[in-house]
Structure formats: structure tokens, C-alpha cells
Amino acid sequence: MKFGIDRLLADPALRKPLEGKRVALVAHPASVTEGLVHSLDALIAGGINITSAFGPQHGLKGDKQDNMVETADELDPTYGIPVFSLYGEVRRPTAAMMDTAEVFLFDLQDLGCRIYTFVTTLLYLLEAASGTGKAVWVLDRPNPAGRPVEGTTLLPGWESFVGAGPMPMRHGMTLGEMGAWFVEHFKLDVDYRVITMEGWEPEGPGFGWPQSRIWINPSPNAASLNMARAYAGTVMIEGATLSEGRGTTRPLEVLFGAPDVDAKAVLAEMRSFAPQWMQGCAIRECWFEPTFHKHAKSLCSALMIHAEGAFYDHHAFRPWRLQALAFKAIRRLYPDYPIWRDFPYEYVFDKLAIDVINGGTALREWVDDAASTADDLDALAGADERAWIEEWARFLLY
């Protein structure tokens, strides 16, 4: 199978509209061809007139580790073109940045999760191009989490850099498909096109991630396919005092880690409260000691997710509910535990991070309500999930 970048490079007819145009590239470390050549190098070698490049969160090189660690603009040392940061002084492309090209190629590997900021960067680029006559092309790549949809829909007024619009946490679309939804939903006037993949089978072997392609980190803590599958749940730990495993070799593949929480007891409470949310994966008690970030240098009791190998059932695995269940079990065992971390999260300073992540207060309130049941959360999320599946159907390309 071929990703969008590979089809563009292989087909002169697809490249023809770029002749005589100034072209910009939005890319990160996973923006590589099937031969592992970075898209910037491959496009320039292929005769495309690349006049600027853009890096999203974590940078074009992917060297920035944590959230809200910004990247500066720079001059590419090899090609002498400007490399603009869309996670620095600005997160929306400025008019001066947009003036550097006529066509913008967007080639980012996504994780299929609303909170992964690359999807918001696509919206901001489309909005910047709207009404200018400039074109945006998405060179499409797989959604490694596949087609399943999960989570509550972001509510009006909760938009942020980790909440581009009214979609659930696990949206089930490729970025090419999402861009088309953005154009229609936000009524954007932009020359938009998708260079589609060839042979991507979201229900085939790999369930989203083709087995013929190796995994390359699109951001420093997206280190495996297991992480990509679990991320729509584990990302919520960023809004908690519990460790998500940053500072270890397997970040965002755990349900939590903490020196003062008994993981074995939490696992037993999860099985008691909502065992149906634990299907499709294995959950293993483990220990880790983060080298930095939350609970640095402290031994943490933890639960690790294995949504991989023989343990993985693609349609049974529901990471958002699984993570909600872990929070609920901790709250039931430790009623006064300070689960929710109060700090500026992705440039939102006046709301709790867990609420910014979820696009509303519903999940936190469900966790903290001693009387709430699994059915209560299912009812909230289920209605939103069904509505999104109806909404997205006409935008699917594969």
C-alpha cells in the first residue's frame, strides 16, 4: 500500500498542478516515504519548488519533549528555506508565513484522537488559507486507531488547541477526511484536496496501521502502535496528578502510576465496577521510576495496557472508557485523593486540564460522583458516538 506522499512522488499527473508554484510543507519526524526518506528531502529531490516548511507541536525534528515547550523559527541549514514553528510564538499561521507559498502540503502522521494537536493545526492552516486563493493538500496517512469512535463530543465554548471542534475523543477519521469535514463544518473557502492512500484497509490486518509499514514516532512520547491505540484514554492522565509514564520508556501506555496508589487494588476495583470496559486488551501490574516529570525519581505502582498481539480485540477495546474506569476505581478506593491536576494546559489558563481534554466537565463529574454508574457514562457518550458516526459517513474515503 502507499501513503499520500508516496503516491504524489510516484505519479507525475498528481504533481503536475504544482509546476511553477511555490510550495510549503507541514511535516514532523514521521513524515517519511516508504523508503524512510523525509518528505522535505524527497519532495525537493523530486523537483518540487519547496519555498518554506512548517513544524507543528514538538517541531519539524520532534525534539521537544513535553507540552507547552515551544519551538523557534529557523532557517533550514541544508536548503536555506525558512522553517516556521506552529507551536511557538504563534499556533496559527500568520499572513507573512502564508505569503511564502501558494500550495501547502500537509503531511503529518496523526493518532486519530481529537486532543492530538496535529488535527487542530490542520484546521488552523485551512482557516488561514480560506478566502486567499491558496491551496491546501493533505497527503493522507493512516489512522492507526482505525475506525472505532469513542468519547463525548466537545461542547461549544470548550474549543482549544486540543479541541478543534465538536467531535468525540476518538474520531475514527484520517486527516484527509477530517480536513474535508472542517471545510464543510466551518464553511471555509479553500482550494482543498486530498492525495489519498492506495490500499489502506482500516478493517484489514493491523486494524488501521498497515503491517507492511514500520512505526516512527510522530511525537517524542508516541513510541509505539500500542500507545497510539491507547492514547484516546491515556491522554486524559495529562490532566491528573498521576503519572502517564513520561520519563520512562513506555509513556502513555499505562492507566496510571503513583507512589501512593495500590495498583493491584485499583485493578480489582475496576473488575468489580465495570469489567465490560476492560475487554480487548491485557492489563498488567507493573512498577516504574520516572527520570523526570510527575513523581520523578519515585517508585510508582502502575497498570500497563497491552492493546497488542493476541490480547488485542480491535472492536472490543475502548480506551476512553478504560481510562475513565481507572479514575473511577481510584476515586472509590481513595475518596479524598487529589486526582485532578490544576495547571495551565495547552494555553488554557482558566479551566481544569481534565475538562479541557474532554471538551467539557462531564467525565470529571462522573468520576467524582459517588452515586454514578457505568451506565450513566455509557448513556452520555453513546449518544454522542452515534451522532458522530451519522455525521462522518459521507466524508470517509476508504
C-alpha positions as CSV (number, residue, x, y, z in Angstrom):
1,M,0.0,0.0,0.0
2,K,1.1,3.6,-0.5
3,F,0.7,6.7,1.7
4,G,-0.2,10.0,0.1
5,I,3.4,11.2,-0.1
6,D,4.4,8.0,-1.9
7,R,1.6,8.4,-4.5
8,L,2.5,12.1,-5.1
9,L,6.1,11.2,-5.7
10,A,5.3,8.3,-8.0
11,D,2.6,9.9,-10.2
12,P,3.6,12.9,-12.4
13,A,-0.1,13.6,-13.0
14,L,-0.6,14.2,-9.3
15,R,2.4,16.6,-9.2
16,K,1.5,18.5,-12.4
17,P,-0.6,21.2,-10.6
18,L,2.4,22.0,-8.5
19,E,4.5,23.1,-11.5
20,G,5.5,26.7,-11.3
21,K,4.1,27.0,-7.8
22,R,5.7,28.0,-4.6
23,V,5.0,25.1,-2.3
24,A,5.2,24.8,1.5
25,L,5.4,21.6,3.6
26,V,4.0,20.9,7.0
27,A,5.9,18.0,8.5
28,H,7.3,16.2,11.5
29,P,9.8,13.3,12.1
30,A,7.3,10.7,10.9
31,S,6.8,12.5,7.6
32,V,8.8,9.9,5.7
33,T,8.3,8.0,2.5
34,E,8.1,4.2,2.2
35,G,11.9,4.3,1.8
36,L,12.3,6.3,5.0
37,V,13.3,9.5,3.3
38,H,11.9,12.6,5.0
39,S,9.2,14.2,2.9
40,L,11.1,17.5,2.8
41,D,14.1,15.8,1.2
42,A,12.0,13.6,-1.1
43,L,9.9,16.5,-2.5
44,I,12.9,18.7,-3.2
45,A,14.7,15.8,-4.8
46,G,11.6,15.2,-6.9
47,G,11.7,18.7,-8.3
48,I,9.0,20.3,-6.2
49,N,9.7,24.0,-5.5
50,I,9.6,23.9,-1.7
51,T,9.9,27.5,-0.5
52,S,9.1,27.1,3.2
53,A,8.4,24.4,5.8
54,F,6.3,24.3,8.9
55,G,6.7,22.3,12.1
56,P,3.8,21.5,14.4
57,Q,4.0,20.8,18.2
58,H,7.3,19.1,19.1
59,G,8.9,20.7,16.0
60,L,9.8,19.6,12.5
61,K,12.5,17.5,14.1
62,G,10.4,16.3,17.0
63,D,13.0,17.3,19.6
64,K,10.7,19.0,22.2
65,Q,9.6,16.5,24.9
66,D,6.7,18.0,26.9
67,N,3.5,20.0,26.3
68,M,3.9,23.8,26.1
69,V,7.6,23.5,25.2
70,E,7.8,25.8,22.2
71,T,9.9,25.6,19.1
72,A,11.5,28.7,17.5
73,D,11.5,29.6,13.8
74,E,14.8,28.8,12.0
75,L,16.5,28.6,8.6
76,D,16.9,25.1,7.2
77,P,20.7,24.5,7.2
78,T,20.6,22.4,4.1
79,Y,18.1,24.2,1.8
80,G,18.2,27.7,3.2
81,I,14.4,27.9,3.4
82,P,12.5,29.3,6.4
83,V,11.1,26.7,8.8
84,F,8.2,28.2,10.7
85,S,7.0,27.0,14.1
86,L,3.3,26.5,14.6
87,Y,4.0,25.8,18.3
88,G,6.0,28.8,19.3
89,E,5.1,32.5,19.3
90,V,2.0,31.5,17.2
91,R,-0.1,28.4,16.7
92,R,-2.0,29.8,13.7
93,P,0.0,30.6,10.5
94,T,0.5,34.4,10.1
95,A,-0.2,36.3,6.9
96,A,3.6,36.6,6.4
97,M,4.0,32.8,6.8
98,M,1.2,32.2,4.3
99,D,2.8,34.6,1.8
100,T,5.8,32.2,1.4
101,A,3.8,29.7,-0.7
102,E,0.8,29.2,-2.9
103,V,0.2,25.5,-2.2
104,F,0.6,24.0,1.3
105,L,1.3,20.2,1.6
106,F,0.2,18.8,4.9
107,D,1.9,15.6,5.7
108,L,1.5,14.7,9.4
109,Q,1.1,11.3,10.9
110,D,-1.9,11.5,13.3
111,L,-3.1,9.2,16.1
112,G,-6.9,9.5,15.4
113,C,-7.5,11.4,18.7
114,R,-9.1,14.9,19.0
115,I,-6.6,16.0,21.5
116,Y,-3.5,15.3,19.4
117,T,-2.7,18.8,18.3
118,F,-1.9,18.0,14.7
119,V,-5.6,17.9,13.8
120,T,-6.1,21.4,15.2
121,T,-3.0,22.6,13.3
122,L,-4.8,21.3,10.1
123,L,-7.9,23.4,11.0
124,Y,-5.8,26.5,11.7
125,L,-4.0,26.1,8.3
126,L,-7.3,25.7,6.5
127,E,-8.7,28.8,8.2
128,A,-5.6,30.8,7.3
129,A,-5.9,29.7,3.7
130,S,-9.6,30.4,3.5
131,G,-10.5,33.3,1.2
132,T,-6.9,33.8,0.0
133,G,-6.9,31.6,-3.1
134,K,-4.2,29.4,-1.6
135,A,-4.5,25.6,-1.8
136,V,-4.1,23.0,1.0
137,W,-3.4,19.5,0.1
138,V,-3.4,16.7,2.7
139,L,-1.0,13.9,1.8
140,D,-3.1,11.3,3.6
141,R,-1.7,8.8,6.2
142,P,-3.4,6.0,8.2
143,N,-5.4,6.5,11.3
144,P,-3.6,3.9,13.5
145,A,-6.5,3.7,15.9
146,G,-8.8,2.7,13.0
147,R,-12.5,3.5,12.6
148,P,-13.9,2.9,16.1
149,V,-15.5,6.1,17.6
150,E,-15.4,6.8,21.3
151,G,-16.0,9.6,23.9
152,T,-18.2,12.6,24.5
153,T,-18.4,15.4,21.9
154,L,-16.6,18.7,22.6
155,L,-19.1,21.2,23.8
156,P,-19.5,24.8,22.4
157,G,-17.2,27.2,24.3
158,W,-14.6,24.5,25.1
159,E,-12.6,24.9,21.8
160,S,-8.9,24.9,22.3
161,F,-5.6,23.8,20.7
162,V,-6.6,20.3,21.9
163,G,-10.2,20.7,20.9
164,A,-10.6,21.8,17.3
165,G,-14.4,21.3,17.1
166,P,-17.4,19.2,18.0
167,M,-16.0,15.7,17.6
168,P,-15.5,12.9,20.1
169,M,-12.2,12.0,21.6
170,R,-11.6,9.0,19.3
171,H,-12.8,10.3,15.9
172,G,-12.1,7.4,13.6
173,M,-11.0,9.6,10.6
174,T,-7.8,10.2,8.6
175,L,-6.6,13.7,8.5
176,G,-7.6,13.9,4.8
177,E,-11.1,13.0,5.7
178,M,-11.1,15.3,8.7
179,G,-10.0,18.3,6.6
180,A,-13.0,17.8,4.3
181,W,-15.2,17.8,7.4
182,F,-13.6,21.0,8.6
183,V,-14.1,22.7,5.3
184,E,-17.8,21.9,5.3
185,H,-18.5,22.3,9.0
186,F,-16.7,25.7,9.4
187,K,-17.8,26.9,5.9
188,L,-14.2,27.5,4.7
189,D,-13.5,28.9,1.2
190,V,-10.3,27.0,0.4
191,D,-8.9,25.0,-2.5
192,Y,-8.7,21.7,-0.7
193,R,-7.7,18.3,-2.0
194,V,-6.5,15.0,-0.6
195,I,-3.8,12.9,-2.1
196,T,-5.4,9.6,-0.9
197,M,-3.7,6.5,0.2
198,E,-3.7,3.4,-2.1
199,G,-4.7,0.1,-0.5
200,W,-5.4,1.3,3.1
201,E,-7.8,-1.1,4.7
202,P,-8.9,0.2,8.1
203,E,-10.6,-3.2,8.8
204,G,-7.7,-5.2,7.4
205,P,-4.7,-6.7,9.1
206,G,-3.4,-4.1,11.6
207,F,-6.8,-2.5,12.0
208,G,-5.6,0.9,10.9
209,W,-1.9,0.5,10.9
210,P,-0.6,-1.4,7.8
211,Q,1.6,-4.3,8.8
212,S,3.9,-3.5,5.9
213,R,5.0,-0.2,7.4
214,I,7.2,0.4,10.4
215,W,6.3,2.7,13.2
216,I,8.1,6.0,13.5
217,N,7.3,8.3,16.4
218,P,5.2,11.3,15.2
219,S,6.0,12.9,18.6
220,P,8.5,12.0,21.3
221,N,6.1,10.1,23.5
222,A,4.2,8.3,20.7
223,A,6.6,5.5,20.8
224,S,4.6,2.5,19.6
225,L,1.4,1.3,18.0
226,N,0.2,0.2,21.4
227,M,0.5,3.8,22.6
228,A,-1.5,5.0,19.5
229,R,-4.3,2.6,20.3
230,A,-4.4,3.5,24.0
231,Y,-3.9,7.3,23.6
232,A,-7.6,8.3,23.4
233,G,-7.8,7.1,27.0
234,T,-4.3,7.6,28.5
235,V,-4.0,11.2,27.3
236,M,-6.5,12.1,30.0
237,I,-3.8,11.3,32.6
238,E,-2.1,14.6,31.4
239,G,-4.9,16.3,33.4
240,A,-4.3,14.2,36.5
241,T,-1.7,14.2,39.2
242,L,-1.0,10.6,38.4
243,S,1.9,9.8,36.1
244,E,1.2,8.9,32.5
245,G,4.7,7.4,32.2
246,R,6.6,10.4,30.9
247,G,10.2,9.9,32.0
248,T,10.0,6.2,31.2
249,T,10.5,4.2,28.0
250,R,6.7,3.5,27.7
251,P,4.9,6.8,28.2
252,L,1.1,6.9,27.7
253,E,0.8,3.1,27.7
254,V,-0.2,3.0,31.3
255,L,-3.6,3.7,33.1
256,F,-1.7,5.5,35.8
257,G,1.4,5.4,38.0
258,A,1.8,6.8,41.5
259,P,3.8,6.0,44.6
260,D,0.8,6.3,46.9
261,V,-1.8,4.2,44.9
262,D,-2.1,0.4,45.1
263,A,-2.3,-0.7,41.5
264,K,-3.4,-4.2,42.4
265,A,-6.3,-2.9,44.5
266,V,-7.3,-0.5,41.7
267,L,-7.3,-3.3,39.2
268,A,-9.6,-5.4,41.4
269,E,-11.9,-2.4,41.9
270,M,-12.1,-1.9,38.1
271,R,-13.1,-5.5,37.6
272,S,-15.8,-5.1,40.2
273,F,-17.2,-1.8,38.9
274,A,-17.3,-2.2,35.1
275,P,-15.5,-5.4,33.8
276,Q,-17.1,-4.9,30.3
277,W,-14.9,-1.8,29.8
278,M,-11.7,-3.9,30.2
279,Q,-12.2,-6.0,27.2
280,G,-9.9,-6.1,24.1
281,C,-6.6,-5.8,25.9
282,A,-4.5,-7.2,28.7
283,I,-3.8,-5.1,31.8
284,R,-0.7,-5.8,33.8
285,E,0.5,-4.6,37.2
286,C,4.0,-3.0,36.9
287,W,6.4,-0.6,38.5
288,F,8.4,2.3,37.2
289,E,10.5,5.2,38.3
290,P,10.2,8.3,36.1
291,T,13.5,10.0,35.4
292,F,11.6,13.4,35.0
293,H,8.1,14.8,35.1
294,K,5.5,13.7,37.6
295,H,6.8,11.6,40.6
296,A,10.3,11.9,39.2
297,K,12.8,9.5,41.0
298,S,9.9,7.9,43.0
299,L,8.9,4.3,42.6
300,C,5.4,4.2,41.2
301,S,2.8,1.4,41.3
302,A,1.1,1.2,37.9
303,L,-1.1,-0.6,35.5
304,M,0.1,-1.1,31.9
305,I,-2.2,-1.6,28.9
306,H,-1.3,-4.2,26.2
307,A,-3.6,-3.5,23.2
308,E,-1.3,-5.6,21.1
309,G,-0.6,-9.2,20.0
310,A,-3.1,-11.9,20.9
311,F,-4.5,-9.7,23.6
312,Y,-5.9,-7.1,21.2
313,D,-9.5,-7.1,20.1
314,H,-10.0,-4.1,17.9
315,H,-13.7,-3.6,18.3
316,A,-13.9,-4.6,21.9
317,F,-11.1,-2.3,23.1
318,R,-12.4,1.1,24.4
319,P,-9.6,3.1,25.8
320,W,-11.6,6.2,26.8
321,R,-13.9,4.1,29.0
322,L,-11.0,2.1,30.3
323,Q,-9.2,5.2,31.4
324,A,-12.4,6.6,32.9
325,L,-12.8,3.3,34.8
326,A,-9.2,3.6,36.3
327,F,-10.0,7.1,37.5
328,K,-13.3,5.9,39.0
329,A,-11.7,3.0,40.8
330,I,-9.1,5.3,42.3
331,R,-11.8,7.7,43.4
332,R,-13.8,4.9,45.0
333,L,-10.8,3.5,46.8
334,Y,-9.3,6.9,47.8
335,P,-12.2,9.3,48.1
336,D,-10.0,12.3,49.0
337,Y,-7.2,11.6,46.6
338,P,-6.3,14.8,44.6
339,I,-6.7,13.2,41.2
340,W,-7.1,16.4,39.1
341,R,-4.1,18.5,38.3
342,D,-4.7,22.2,38.3
343,F,-2.2,23.9,35.9
344,P,-2.1,25.7,32.6
345,Y,-2.8,23.2,29.9
346,E,-2.2,23.9,26.2
347,Y,-2.6,27.7,26.7
348,V,-5.9,27.4,28.6
349,F,-5.4,29.0,32.0
350,D,-8.9,29.2,33.5
351,K,-10.2,25.7,33.3
352,L,-9.1,22.3,34.8
353,A,-6.9,20.4,32.4
354,I,-9.1,17.3,32.6
355,D,-12.1,19.3,31.4
356,V,-10.1,20.9,28.6
357,I,-9.0,17.5,27.5
358,N,-12.6,16.2,27.4
359,G,-14.1,19.3,26.0
360,G,-16.5,19.7,29.0
361,T,-16.9,18.7,32.6
362,A,-19.0,15.5,32.2
363,L,-16.3,12.9,32.6
364,R,-14.7,14.6,35.7
365,E,-18.2,15.0,37.3
366,W,-19.0,11.3,36.6
367,V,-15.7,10.2,38.3
368,D,-16.3,12.4,41.3
369,D,-20.0,11.5,41.8
370,A,-20.1,8.6,44.3
371,A,-23.5,7.6,43.0
372,S,-22.7,7.5,39.3
373,T,-22.7,4.2,37.4
374,A,-21.1,2.8,34.3
375,D,-24.5,3.0,32.6
376,D,-24.6,6.7,33.3
377,L,-21.3,7.3,31.3
378,D,-22.4,4.9,28.6
379,A,-25.6,6.9,28.1
380,L,-23.7,10.2,27.9
381,A,-21.0,9.0,25.5
382,G,-23.2,6.6,23.5
383,A,-25.5,9.3,22.2
384,D,-22.5,11.4,21.1
385,E,-20.8,8.5,19.4
386,R,-23.9,7.6,17.4
387,A,-24.4,11.1,16.3
388,W,-20.8,11.4,15.1
389,I,-21.0,8.2,13.1
390,E,-24.0,9.6,11.3
391,E,-22.2,12.9,10.7
392,W,-18.9,11.5,9.4
393,A,-20.2,8.8,6.9
394,R,-20.2,11.0,3.8
395,F,-16.6,12.1,4.4
396,L,-15.0,8.7,4.5
397,L,-12.6,8.0,1.6
398,Y,-11.7,4.4,2.4
